[in-house]
Amino acid sequence: MTAPNELRLLPWSGPDGKSCYLSTNDRGGYVSRLADNIEALQLGSATDLLEQASETLNDQDATLDEMRRLAKELTGALRDVLRVATSRGHLLAVSEPREPAY
């Protein structure tokens, strides 16, 4: 998951809300496995929430409070998924494509 001497962004924040990182070469260590399991839970929860969001958005009788709750939960899930993507190094570049150097 991480190259030697590279810090891994963990899927949780510290008590002050700052990011937590792991420095290890042991991908099978306790904290690495714990982080992998939590990331899997976060991705699974996001998948479930996406299905729930589709149902709620298709419900003509959904209340404003239900929509607000959904938006809050989706925001949290998106934050988690982005953290997982960053941790795994799969964050898409948003910059313009570079022209090749000749």
C-alpha positions, 0 to 999 in steps of 0.5 A: 500500500505504501512505498518504503519511507512513505506515510499512509493516510489513515481512515480516521482523524485525531481528536483535534480533527487533523489527519493521522498517518502511519509510517511502516514497511509492514503492510500486514501489521496490526494498524495497517490491517485495522486501517484496511478493515475500516476502509472496507467498512467505509466503502461498503457504507458508501455503497449502501448509502448511495442505494438509499440516496437513489430511493430517497431521491425517487420518493416524491413524498420525501420530506425536507428533513429527510433530504437534509439528513441524506445530504449530511450522510452523503457528505460524510460518506464522500469525505470518507471515500476521498480519504480512502482514495487519497490513502490508496494513491488513486486520487484523480488529477484535476489539472489540465493535461500537460503537453509532451516535452520534446 
